[in-house]
Amino acid sequence: MLLLALVVLVLLWDWNWFKGPIERRVEAKTGRSFDIGGDLDVEHLGWTPTIRADGLSCRTRLMIRRAVTRWNVITDRPTT
């Protein structure tokens, strides 16, 4: 029964479930509007996972919208 539940969880898992909590936490910490407009994805689960988020936008204090299509969260640099 536990194995069946684990298989169902793996088949239905969606990293996008975490978009809302991540957006709220970033907004609370920075005081700025933050949006993840695209998908969240985690690759290479193991020793060095990579988290990718598409369509990030953050309103700065000057109300200028900044969008980054892919961001490498581990290195804090846009990916190419």
C-alpha positions as CSV (number, residue, x, y, z in Angstrom):
1,M,0.0,0.0,0.0
2,L,2.8,2.4,0.9
3,L,4.6,1.6,-2.4
4,L,1.4,2.3,-4.4
5,A,1.0,5.7,-2.6
6,L,4.6,6.5,-3.4
7,V,4.2,5.6,-7.1
8,V,1.0,7.8,-7.3
9,L,2.8,10.7,-5.6
10,V,5.7,10.5,-8.1
11,L,3.4,10.4,-11.1
12,L,1.3,13.3,-9.9
13,W,4.1,15.5,-8.5
14,D,4.3,19.0,-9.8
15,W,6.9,21.5,-8.7
16,N,4.6,24.3,-9.6
17,W,2.7,23.6,-6.4
18,F,5.5,25.6,-4.7
19,K,5.1,28.8,-6.8
20,G,2.7,30.5,-4.5
21,P,4.6,29.8,-1.3
22,I,7.9,30.9,-2.9
23,E,6.3,34.1,-4.3
24,R,4.9,35.0,-0.8
25,R,8.2,34.3,1.0
26,V,10.2,36.4,-1.5
27,E,7.7,39.3,-1.2
28,A,7.7,39.1,2.6
29,K,11.6,39.1,2.7
30,T,12.1,41.9,0.1
31,G,9.0,44.0,0.3
32,R,8.7,43.9,-3.4
33,S,6.1,42.3,-5.8
34,F,7.5,39.0,-7.1
35,D,5.9,36.7,-9.7
36,I,6.9,33.3,-11.2
37,G,5.2,33.5,-14.6
38,G,6.4,30.2,-15.9
39,D,7.2,26.8,-14.7
40,L,9.4,25.6,-11.8
41,D,11.6,22.6,-12.4
42,V,14.1,20.7,-10.4
43,E,16.7,18.6,-12.2
44,H,19.2,16.0,-11.0
45,L,17.7,15.2,-7.6
46,G,20.6,14.1,-5.5
47,W,23.8,15.7,-4.3
48,T,23.6,18.9,-6.5
49,P,20.0,19.6,-7.6
50,T,19.4,22.5,-10.0
51,I,16.2,24.6,-9.6
52,R,15.0,26.4,-12.6
53,A,12.2,29.0,-12.7
54,D,10.9,30.5,-16.0
55,G,9.3,34.0,-16.3
56,L,10.5,35.6,-13.1
57,S,9.6,39.2,-12.5
58,C,10.2,41.6,-9.6
59,R,9.0,45.1,-9.2
60,T,11.8,47.3,-7.9
61,R,11.4,50.4,-5.7
62,L,11.3,52.5,-8.9
63,M,8.5,50.3,-10.2
64,I,10.5,49.1,-13.1
65,R,9.6,45.6,-14.2
66,R,12.5,43.3,-14.6
67,A,12.0,39.9,-16.2
68,V,14.4,37.0,-16.4
69,T,13.4,34.0,-18.4
70,R,15.7,31.4,-16.8
71,W,17.5,31.9,-13.5
72,N,20.0,29.5,-11.9
73,V,19.0,29.8,-8.3
74,I,22.2,28.1,-7.1
75,T,24.6,30.5,-8.7
76,D,22.4,33.6,-8.8
77,R,23.2,34.2,-12.4
78,P,20.9,34.1,-15.5
79,T,21.4,31.0,-17.6
80,T,22.0,31.2,-21.3
